Amino acid sequence: MGMMAPPPHIPVLIGPLIAAVAPVRGVWVDGTFGAGGYARALLEAGAERVIGIDRDPSALALAAGWAGPMGDRLRLIEGNFADLDTLAGGPVDGVVLDLGVSSMQIDAAGRGFSFLRDGPLDMRMGAEGPTAADIVNRAAEAEIADILYHFGEEHAARRIARAIVAARAEAPIETTRALAEIVAGCLPRSKPGQSHPATRSFQALRIAVNAEFEALLAGLAAAERALRPGGMLAVVTFHSLEDRIVKRFIAEAADPARGQSRHLPDAAPAPARFEAVTRRAVAPDAAEVAANPRARSAHLRVARRTAAPPAPPDPRALGVPVLPEHGTGRRPSRGRGR
């Protein structure tokens, strides 16, 4: 059987991931297929079959150029990893999730994910639903501030939201460059080695457009339902908010009694649903960051499924950010920049 041509982008932390889940065997789900780098590595490491899922139809179309030699060892499905247990069609031996936006999407100016390439302010991973332009041009100032603060941890959120509303009164904000310039005008110039001033705002809008936290919570629950006892869950995150959710999900599943009040009546402890394989997040080494600068913020966490029944995750216990309700006439909460 011929070898596949290399995928166009480098999968982040792939060496540590394969080492943590070894030996690789059985059926795996790559819930964020993207350029197919993780699926390729899993197949070459010994997986019998990989089910690749992606909500972006263009990602699956690009795979046709290199995945042919794998035959039925690679099955591609258009869908959201929040439904991976249903899409997989049966129990699996492993699930890998590479969260956030893919390199292919960042590099495509027409997708509107990057402030480094001017393009339409879209940011949708799929082809449906409101765009980032819809949010910045239609949402109330307080709602924009809440999105930037809760989803981007941007402490100048109020100042930026106010500038966005003022700018859109003159003309619609339709491009990534236009938005990046508005945000940059609200913040100090970044120093060498620091991220672009618009990084947090673009992250926040992308998360809002794609309902990423809701999908992550549903995807972790779906992975738990899909995995056989002994099956492996590997998750790569790219910012502190999603890493916190994954960390707490694994910790709670490995020790369901953690966080329970000692004042509650004694009850039989719930069985652990996962066992942590990586005791702390695995970060890329200097060589990987030098070869792939986009890996610098990545963290890998791996856990092994037990035979305990699945349980629905509690968003509050996992620290999932939630936007306050609007329409009450209240001012945005403190701490969002003035």
C-alpha positions as CSV (number, residue, x, y, z in Angstrom):
1,M,0.0,0.0,0.0
2,G,1.4,3.4,-1.0
3,M,2.1,6.1,1.6
4,M,-0.1,9.1,1.8
5,A,1.3,12.5,0.7
6,P,2.0,14.7,3.7
7,P,-0.8,16.9,4.9
8,P,-0.1,20.6,4.3
9,H,0.2,21.6,8.0
10,I,2.1,20.3,11.0
11,P,-0.1,18.7,13.7
12,V,0.7,20.2,17.1
13,L,2.2,18.1,19.9
14,I,1.8,14.9,17.7
15,G,4.9,13.2,19.1
16,P,3.9,13.6,22.8
17,L,0.3,12.6,21.9
18,I,1.2,9.4,20.2
19,A,3.6,8.5,23.0
20,A,0.9,9.2,25.7
21,V,-1.8,7.0,24.0
22,A,0.5,4.2,22.9
23,P,0.0,1.5,21.9
24,V,-2.4,2.8,19.3
25,R,-4.9,0.3,18.2
26,G,-8.5,-0.2,17.1
27,V,-10.9,2.6,15.9
28,W,-10.2,6.2,16.6
29,V,-12.2,9.4,16.1
30,D,-10.4,12.5,15.0
31,G,-13.1,15.0,15.9
32,T,-11.4,18.0,14.5
33,F,-10.0,16.6,11.2
34,G,-8.7,19.8,9.7
35,A,-5.7,19.0,7.5
36,G,-5.7,15.4,8.7
37,G,-2.4,15.4,10.5
38,Y,-3.6,13.7,13.6
39,A,-5.5,11.1,11.6
40,R,-2.5,10.3,9.5
41,A,-0.3,9.9,12.6
42,L,-2.8,7.6,14.3
43,L,-3.0,5.4,11.2
44,E,0.7,5.2,10.8
45,A,1.1,4.4,14.6
46,G,-1.2,1.4,14.3
47,A,-4.9,2.5,14.4
48,E,-7.0,0.1,12.4
49,R,-9.3,2.8,11.3
50,V,-9.8,6.6,11.9
51,I,-13.2,8.4,11.6
52,G,-12.4,12.0,10.7
53,I,-15.1,14.5,11.6
54,D,-15.1,18.2,10.6
55,R,-17.8,20.8,10.4
56,D,-15.9,22.6,7.6
57,P,-16.7,20.9,4.2
58,S,-13.6,22.4,2.6
59,A,-11.4,20.5,5.0
60,L,-12.9,17.2,3.9
61,A,-12.7,18.2,0.2
62,L,-9.0,18.9,0.6
63,A,-8.4,15.4,2.1
64,A,-9.4,13.8,-1.2
65,G,-6.1,14.7,-2.6
66,W,-4.0,12.7,-0.2
67,A,-6.2,10.2,1.6
68,G,-7.1,7.9,-1.2
69,P,-4.4,5.2,-0.6
70,M,-5.9,4.6,2.9
71,G,-9.1,3.1,1.5
72,D,-11.7,2.3,4.2
73,R,-9.1,2.8,7.0
74,L,-10.1,6.5,6.8
75,R,-13.7,7.5,6.9
76,L,-14.6,11.2,6.6
77,I,-17.8,12.7,8.0
78,E,-19.1,16.3,7.8
79,G,-20.4,17.2,11.2
80,N,-19.7,18.7,14.6
81,F,-17.6,16.8,17.1
82,A,-20.3,17.6,19.7
83,D,-22.1,14.7,18.0
84,L,-19.1,12.4,17.6
85,D,-20.6,9.4,19.5
86,T,-23.6,9.4,17.1
87,L,-21.5,10.0,14.0
88,A,-19.0,7.3,14.9
89,G,-21.8,4.8,15.0
90,G,-20.4,2.6,17.8
91,P,-17.9,2.3,20.6
92,V,-14.3,3.5,19.7
93,D,-10.9,3.0,21.2
94,G,-9.7,6.6,21.1
95,V,-10.8,10.2,20.5
96,V,-8.5,13.1,19.7
97,L,-9.7,16.8,19.7
98,D,-7.5,19.6,18.4
99,L,-9.5,22.6,19.5
100,G,-9.8,26.1,18.0
101,V,-9.2,27.2,14.5
102,S,-7.1,25.2,12.1
103,S,-4.0,26.5,10.3
104,M,-5.8,26.1,7.0
105,Q,-8.6,28.4,8.2
106,I,-6.1,30.9,9.5
107,D,-4.2,31.0,6.3
108,A,-7.3,31.5,4.1
109,A,-7.9,35.3,4.1
110,G,-11.5,34.8,2.9
111,R,-12.4,33.0,6.1
112,G,-11.8,36.1,8.2
113,F,-10.1,34.4,11.1
114,S,-6.8,36.3,11.1
115,F,-6.0,40.0,11.5
116,L,-2.7,39.3,9.7
117,R,-4.6,38.8,6.3
118,D,-7.2,41.3,5.3
119,G,-10.5,39.6,4.4
120,P,-14.2,39.5,5.1
121,L,-15.1,39.5,8.8
122,D,-16.6,36.0,8.8
123,M,-14.9,33.6,11.3
124,R,-17.5,30.7,10.7
125,M,-16.0,27.3,10.9
126,G,-19.0,26.0,8.9
127,A,-21.1,27.7,6.3
128,E,-24.1,28.6,8.4
129,G,-25.1,31.1,11.1
130,P,-24.2,34.7,11.9
131,T,-20.7,36.0,11.1
132,A,-18.4,38.1,13.2
133,A,-19.4,41.1,11.1
134,D,-23.0,40.5,12.2
135,I,-22.0,40.7,15.8
136,V,-19.8,43.8,15.6
137,N,-22.3,45.7,13.5
138,R,-25.6,44.6,15.2
139,A,-25.0,43.7,18.8
140,A,-25.4,46.2,21.6
141,E,-22.3,47.7,23.1
142,A,-22.8,45.9,26.4
143,E,-23.1,42.5,24.6
144,I,-19.9,43.1,22.6
145,A,-18.1,44.1,25.8
146,D,-19.3,40.9,27.5
147,I,-18.1,38.7,24.6
148,L,-14.7,40.3,24.6
149,Y,-14.3,40.0,28.3
150,H,-15.7,36.6,29.0
151,F,-14.5,34.8,25.8
152,G,-11.3,36.7,25.3
153,E,-10.3,37.8,28.8
154,E,-9.8,41.3,27.3
155,H,-9.7,43.8,30.1
156,A,-10.2,46.7,27.8
157,A,-13.4,45.2,26.5
158,R,-15.6,48.2,27.4
159,R,-13.3,50.6,25.7
160,I,-13.0,48.4,22.6
161,A,-16.8,47.9,22.4
162,R,-17.4,51.6,22.7
163,A,-14.9,52.2,19.8
164,I,-16.6,49.5,17.7
165,V,-20.0,51.1,18.1
166,A,-18.6,54.6,17.3
167,A,-16.9,53.2,14.2
168,R,-19.9,51.3,12.8
169,A,-22.0,54.5,13.1
170,E,-19.8,56.0,10.4
171,A,-19.6,52.9,8.2
172,P,-20.2,49.1,8.6
173,I,-17.1,47.1,9.9
174,E,-16.7,44.5,7.2
175,T,-13.1,43.4,7.1
176,T,-10.5,41.9,9.5
177,R,-8.2,44.8,8.9
178,A,-10.8,47.4,9.8
179,L,-11.7,45.6,13.0
180,A,-8.0,45.0,13.9
181,E,-7.2,48.7,13.5
182,I,-10.2,49.7,15.7
183,V,-9.0,47.3,18.5
184,A,-5.3,48.3,18.1
185,G,-6.3,52.0,18.5
186,C,-7.7,51.2,21.9
187,L,-4.6,49.5,23.3
188,P,-0.9,50.3,23.8
189,R,1.3,49.3,20.9
190,S,2.6,45.8,21.5
191,K,6.2,45.3,22.3
192,P,8.5,42.9,20.3
193,G,7.6,39.3,21.1
194,Q,4.1,40.2,22.3
195,S,1.0,39.1,20.6
196,H,-1.0,41.5,18.3
197,P,-3.3,43.8,20.3
198,A,-6.3,42.3,18.5
199,T,-5.5,38.7,19.4
200,R,-7.9,38.5,22.4
201,S,-10.7,40.2,20.6
202,F,-10.5,38.0,17.5
203,Q,-10.4,34.9,19.8
204,A,-13.5,36.1,21.6
205,L,-15.5,36.8,18.5
206,R,-14.5,33.5,16.9
207,I,-15.6,31.6,20.0
208,A,-19.0,33.5,20.0
209,V,-19.6,32.9,16.3
210,N,-18.9,29.2,16.5
211,A,-20.4,28.6,20.0
212,E,-17.1,26.9,20.8
213,F,-17.6,26.4,24.5
214,E,-20.9,24.8,24.1
215,A,-19.4,22.5,21.4
216,L,-16.5,21.6,23.7
217,L,-18.7,20.7,26.6
218,A,-20.9,18.6,24.3
219,G,-17.8,17.0,22.6
220,L,-16.2,16.0,25.9
221,A,-19.5,14.4,26.9
222,A,-19.9,12.7,23.5
223,A,-16.3,11.3,23.8
224,E,-17.1,9.9,27.2
225,R,-20.1,8.1,25.8
226,A,-18.3,6.8,22.8
227,L,-15.1,5.4,24.4
228,R,-14.8,1.8,25.3
229,P,-13.3,1.0,28.8
230,G,-9.6,1.6,28.4
231,G,-10.2,4.0,25.5
232,M,-8.1,7.1,25.3
233,L,-9.1,10.8,25.2
234,A,-6.5,13.3,23.9
235,V,-7.3,17.0,23.8
236,V,-5.1,19.8,22.5
237,T,-6.0,23.3,23.6
238,F,-4.7,26.7,22.6
239,H,-5.8,29.1,25.2
240,S,-6.4,29.2,29.0
241,L,-10.2,29.2,28.9
242,E,-10.6,25.9,27.0
243,D,-7.6,24.3,28.8
244,R,-9.3,25.1,32.1
245,I,-12.5,23.3,31.0
246,V,-10.6,20.2,29.8
247,K,-8.5,20.1,32.9
248,R,-11.5,20.3,35.2
249,F,-13.5,17.8,33.1
250,I,-10.7,15.2,33.5
251,A,-10.1,16.0,37.2
252,E,-13.8,15.7,38.0
253,A,-14.3,12.5,36.0
254,A,-11.2,11.0,37.7
255,D,-12.4,12.0,41.2
256,P,-16.1,12.6,41.2
257,A,-16.0,13.4,44.9
258,R,-13.7,16.4,44.5
259,G,-15.4,19.7,45.2
260,Q,-18.3,18.1,47.2
261,S,-19.1,19.7,50.5
262,R,-17.8,17.8,53.5
263,H,-21.1,18.9,55.2
264,L,-23.2,16.8,52.9
265,P,-24.5,13.4,54.2
266,D,-22.2,10.5,53.6
267,A,-22.9,8.7,50.4
268,A,-21.2,6.0,48.4
269,P,-18.6,7.7,46.2
270,A,-19.3,7.7,42.5
271,P,-16.8,5.6,40.5
272,A,-14.2,7.3,38.5
273,R,-15.1,7.6,34.8
274,F,-11.6,8.5,33.6
275,E,-8.0,8.1,34.8
276,A,-5.6,10.9,34.0
277,V,-2.7,9.8,31.9
278,T,-0.9,13.1,31.8
279,R,-0.8,14.5,35.3
280,R,-0.3,18.0,34.0
281,A,-0.6,19.7,30.7
282,V,2.1,18.8,28.1
283,A,3.5,21.8,26.3
284,P,5.6,21.8,23.2
285,D,9.4,21.9,23.5
286,A,11.6,24.6,22.1
287,A,12.3,22.6,19.0
288,E,8.7,22.3,18.1
289,V,8.0,26.0,18.8
290,A,10.9,26.9,16.5
291,A,9.6,24.7,13.8
292,N,5.9,25.7,14.2
293,P,5.4,29.0,16.1
294,R,1.7,28.4,16.3
295,A,2.4,25.6,18.7
296,R,3.7,27.9,21.4
297,S,0.3,28.2,23.3
298,A,-0.7,24.6,22.9
299,H,-1.3,22.2,25.8
300,L,-2.1,18.5,25.6
301,R,-4.1,16.5,28.2
302,V,-4.8,12.7,28.0
303,A,-7.1,10.5,30.0
304,R,-8.1,6.8,29.9
305,R,-11.8,5.8,30.1
306,T,-12.9,3.4,32.8
307,A,-15.9,1.1,32.8
308,A,-18.1,3.5,34.9
309,P,-21.3,4.8,33.3
310,P,-21.0,8.2,31.7
311,A,-22.3,11.3,33.5
312,P,-23.3,14.6,32.1
313,P,-20.7,17.4,32.8
314,D,-21.7,20.4,35.0
315,P,-20.8,23.6,33.1
316,R,-20.5,25.6,36.3
317,A,-18.1,23.1,37.9
318,L,-16.0,23.1,34.8
319,G,-15.8,26.9,34.7
320,V,-17.5,27.3,31.3
321,P,-17.7,31.0,30.6
322,V,-21.3,32.2,30.3
323,L,-22.4,35.6,28.9
324,P,-24.7,37.7,31.2
325,E,-28.2,38.2,30.0
326,H,-28.9,41.5,28.2
327,G,-31.9,43.7,27.8
328,T,-32.0,44.6,31.5
329,G,-30.7,48.1,31.1
330,R,-27.7,47.4,33.5
331,R,-24.2,48.6,32.9
332,P,-21.5,46.1,31.9
333,S,-19.8,44.6,35.0
334,R,-16.6,46.2,36.4
335,G,-13.2,45.2,35.2
336,R,-13.7,45.5,31.4
337,G,-11.6,48.6,30.7
338,R,-12.7,52.2,30.6
